Amino acid sequence: MNASIVNSSISNNIYLPFFLSAVFLFFFLPVSCQAFLASRKQEYGVMFSLGMSRKEAFRNLLFENVIISVLALAIALAAGTVLSFLFFSVIIYAIDVHGVQWQFCPEAYKLTAVLYTVVVAVAFILNAGRLMLDKIGTLLKAQYRAEKTGKIGTFLCRLAPNYIRFHLVEWSFVRRHKKEWGCRYVLASLIIAVSVMLTGVCVTLYPAFLQDAKSYSPYDMVYSEIYGMNQVSVQDVLHILEKNGVTVEQVIQLPYIRDDVFNYLPVTEINRDFGCDYQIQEGEFLNLFQYNLEDGYEHNIQPVSTVTISGDRKLQSVGTDVKILFNQNPTFADKT
C-alpha cells in the first residue's frame, strides 16, 4: 500500500497492541525474574554455607533460567499463533470482512524472540549478580547498613527529637515495606508509560481522521431508515445539520432492499437522481463498487454473477461499475 496516501490510523491500530505488549514485557520480565531469584535465595544461602562456589551457583541459575525461558517462549509463541488465527477467523467469518487472510509471518516470531531474549538476559545478569554479591558482602552490607542507620537515626533524633518520637511507628512501617513500595513505583511507571503512549496515539490519530474526512466527505451524505430503526424525520435531520454548519442543498428519498450481503437499489431512480445511465433490464443487476481506486488502498473487487432475492427471485449480472454515489453508511451492507 502507498504509505503517503493510506490513513495512518490503520497502522496505529496494528502497532498499538505491539507497543503495549512490549511495555508490559519490559516491566514484567525483570520483576518476575527478580521474584524467582529471590525465592531461591534461601536455598542458595544453604548451598553457599555447604561449600558451593559462585561459579557453580551461577551455572545452576543460568541453566534453570534458560530452560524456563525457552519453554515460556515456545508456549507464548504457540498461544499467540492460536489467538492470531482465532482473531482472523472472527474477522472473516463472524464480522464478515473478506479480503484479509491469516498468514505465517516469520519476522514477527523473530522479533518477539529477540526482544524476549534481550530483556530476560539483562534481567538475569543484573539479578544473578546481586545474588552473587550477597554471598561475598553479606556481613559488610549488614555492618554498613547498621552504621548508616545509626548515623542517620542519631542525626534525625538531634534535628527533630519530638517528630522521631511520635512517628517512629510510621518510619518503621515504611522501612519494613520497602519492597512493596518498589512494586508500587513499577506499577506507577507502567501506568504513566501507557498514558503517555495513548496520548501520543490520540495526537497522531486526530490529524489522520481530519485527512480521512477531507478525502471522503465531498460525496453526498446519506441517511437510512431500516428495520423500523433510525426513524428520524427529514426536518429533524436538516435541523441537526444546519445547527452544525452544514447546508443541505437537496433531499433525495430512495427506497432500497438489503440482506446480509447486498444492497438492492432501483436503477430507474438511480439514473434519475444521480445522473447515471445504467441500462439494466428486469431480472438483471449491475455490481456497483463505491470505491476510489486512487485512495492508495487495495480493494477487493469481486463481482457476483447471480443473486437471489427473498429466496425465490433470481437475478443475473450484466457487469460491474466502480463509482461512488454517496458516502458509506453503517446501515448498508458491504456490496451494492
Residue pairs with C-beta under 8 A, 6 or more apart in sequence:
1 296
1 297
1 298
2 296
4 296
5 295
5 296
6 295
6 296
6 297
7 208
7 211
7 212
8 204
8 205
8 208
9 205
9 208
9 209
9 212
12 201
12 204
12 205
12 208
16 201
19 197
20 194
20 197
22 115
23 190
23 193
23 194
23 197
24 190
25 115
25 116
25 119
26 119
27 186
27 189
27 190
27 193
29 116
29 119
29 120
29 123
30 119
30 122
30 123
30 126
30 127
31 183
31 186
33 65
33 120
33 123
33 124
33 127
34 123
34 127
36 65
36 68
37 61
37 127
37 128
37 130
37 131
40 61
41 131
41 134
44 52
44 57
44 131
44 135
45 134
47 57
48 57
48 135
54 132
54 135
54 136
57 131
57 132
57 135
58 128
58 132
61 124
61 128
61 131
62 124
62 128
65 120
65 124
69 116
69 117
69 120
73 112
73 113
73 116
73 117
76 112
76 116
77 109
77 112
77 113
80 112
84 102
85 102
88 100
88 101
88 102
89 102
91 97
91 100
92 98
92 100
92 101
96 260
96 261
96 334
98 300
98 334
99 298
99 300
134 141
153 164
156 163
156 164
157 164
164 171
174 181
215 292
215 295
216 292
216 327
216 328
217 327
219 324
219 325
219 326
219 327
220 252
220 325
220 326
220 327
221 326
221 327
222 326
222 327
222 329
223 230
223 232
223 237
223 329
224 230
224 329
224 331
224 332
225 231
225 232
226 258
226 331
230 331
234 251
234 253
238 248
238 251
241 247
241 248
242 248
252 273
254 265
254 266
254 269
254 270
254 273
255 266
255 269
256 263
256 264
256 265
256 266
257 263
257 264
257 309
258 264
258 332
258 333
259 309
259 333
260 333
261 333
261 334
261 335
262 307
262 333
262 335
262 336
263 332
263 333
263 335
263 336
264 285
264 309
265 288
265 336
267 278
267 280
267 286
270 276
270 278
270 325
271 277
271 278
274 325
276 323
276 325
278 286
278 321
280 286
280 318
281 318
283 314
283 315
283 316
284 315
284 316
284 317
284 318
285 307
285 315
285 316
285 317
285 318
286 317
286 318
286 319
286 320
286 321
287 303
287 304
287 317
287 319
287 320
287 321
287 335
287 336
288 320
288 321
288 322
288 323
288 325
288 336
289 299
289 301
289 320
289 321
289 322
289 323
289 335
289 336
290 322
290 323
290 324
290 325
290 326
290 328
290 336
291 299
291 301
291 322
291 324
292 324
293 299
293 322
301 320
301 322
303 317
303 319
303 320
304 317
304 335
305 316
305 317
306 314
306 315
306 316
306 317
307 314
307 315
307 317
308 314
308 315
309 315
